[in-house]
């Protein structure tokens, strides 16, 4: 079993920045993919960005050039640096980890972009 604990959400003005963190604990394997998804009210959950254990990254078109995902394998932690935030980035952000065919989710953290 894997536990994911997220932190770093909050309220920010348009154009501002936030950094989300997700720490994994439990039965951790080095071969994995971690990522961030988000879900706004009335919308489906969508992938924002992901990173493999070897550092390969993938981004949704809507966040390319603004968001950066990174990982610290020693700490089993993944980060999402979000810059130039827009009101349409407002959502609950969920951390996700896939390993050994299993998918795990964090509890979610609210990100609100508003003036």
Secondary structure, 3 states (H helix, E strand, C coil): CEEEEEECCEEECCCCCEEEEEEEEECCCCCCEEEEEEECCCCCCEEEEEEECCCCEEECCCCCCCEEEEEECCCCEEEEEECCCCHHHCEEEEEEEEECCEEEECCCEEEEECC
